[in-house]
Structures are given as C-alpha cells and as structure tokens.
C-alpha cells in the first residue's frame, strides 16, 4: 500500500497495527500544530493578555504560514477519517459508523460542556458526560483493539491474509 493511499485513501481495509501507526504519526503532529498556534497567539503583544481573539497573520510570510498550518491540519484530519473508515471496513462496517464513533460522542461531549455553562442540573451533566465517555470507550475498543473480519468481506481482502497469526494456546 502506497503512503498516499495509506494516509488519504478511503477504500479497502486496514488492520489495527496500521491504524495505530497512523495515530502514532498524527497525534504528535497535531500536538505540534497546537503548540505552533499557541506560540503565535503569545507572540502578538497584548492580544492574549486582553482576552481578545488573536488577529490573523498579516504580510506574505504570515499568510503563507497560516495557509501551510491550515493545510497540515486538513491533511491530518483527512488522514484520520481515511484511516478510521478503512478500520471500520476491516471490522465489516460502512463509513456511516463514523457518525457513531467520531461525530456523535464529540457532539454529546460538546453538549455537556454547553450544559455546564448554562446551569444544567449536575446529575444531568454527569449523565451526558458518562454517555459521551462510554461512546469514546466503545470506539476505542472497536477501532483499536478488536480484530477485523477474518477473510474477505465486502470492502476487500483481509489485510492479515497470508501473515502468520499465532493460534491461541489450548
């Protein structure tokens, strides 16, 4: 599998190891982008201290850097969605499951954070956060821990086909 297809292709299947490889590359890259953004915000005198929004960069270098930053962020998220779709395919699920494993838990969590600010009942906030956390754990287990469908499925051949898999003892 080519690097471009691995990072940006939405067809086929990928096993747990390649999925974790993508995360091992993407998460430090995302942290680096957040640090760059934070350092930029701190470099604008008075903007951060006054609580106002950080102004957009000006000048050709600043605009080029902002475009490069946005493109890097886009590639990271597109790669995450591609890797997750291929991992879902390996589990025998369609890409629509992205809504259950990625978008829905984040939306529920964001709703919980909004509920905190609007003065919801503490037990309701706890329940909202508990549901979001449960969905995150479900997604972690489903995408990162469970083996894919053995053999070919409707999304393609088994990525582990032909590789020696140790049989469980017994």
Secondary structure, DSSP 8 states (H G I E B T S, - for coil): --HHHHHH--SS---HHHHHHHHHHHHHHHHHHHHHHHHHHHHSTTTTTTT-------HHHHHHHHHHHHHHHHHHHHHHHHHHHHHHHHTT--GGGHIIIIIHHHHHHHHHHHHHHHT--HHHHHHHHHHHHHHHHHHHIIIIIS---SS-BTTBS-TTTTS-------
